[in-house]
Amino acid sequence: MDQKNTFDTPTTALLHRAEYGAALLILTGLFIVHWGDIRWLPALLLFTYIDLVGYIPGAIAYYRSPDGRIPKRYYVMYNSMHSMLSMGLVVALWAWLVRPEWALLVVPIHMCIDRAVFGNQLKPFSVPFEPHRLPAFDRLLRSLTPLPASKPSVPDPAAAEPAAGSAGDELDAAEAALAATATASGSAAPASDPPETAPAGAELAAAAAAGRQEARVG
């Protein structure tokens, strides 16, 4: 999928197949348009050499193997014959040494059939020569989950206003309670001791007012 994660998911593999499918349609259209100009013997040779050299020997060795393991040379043969580089070289040499002709279209048509219709790509040594779903790949797909889109949390000023208002209300209530306590204390104190009661009530009221002022400033 990228330079750090060199694998395909079923979705990205399907997209790759669709691209080769579009190329296959274009090449097949050109082949049909120039049907009368095609030399069929060269076309048959150019279409079949890819699998005669690159696939059939490895397939025979695979089905003859008791455990499905075959020498790495069969993988090299397959990848060499099914590479765009080797196919382009064959087309270029044929056009130079024989002649340019419409029969050469069968070479890229063969490749597009493999990639679009059968979904075959180049074969690494670590997978079976014939397609088999690996348990390790199933575990990898199960572990892949879309990353959630994270957004930085921004505090809502409107949500903070009720909190400030409730704090102010609490301070008002506390101030009223303190004033009532001071009044009650002043009325309940003996007549001979008014100077001590009055300052105590005034201090309590001043402290409540200061706390209310700090809350409003904050």
Beta strands, then each sheet from edge to edge (+ up, - down):
end
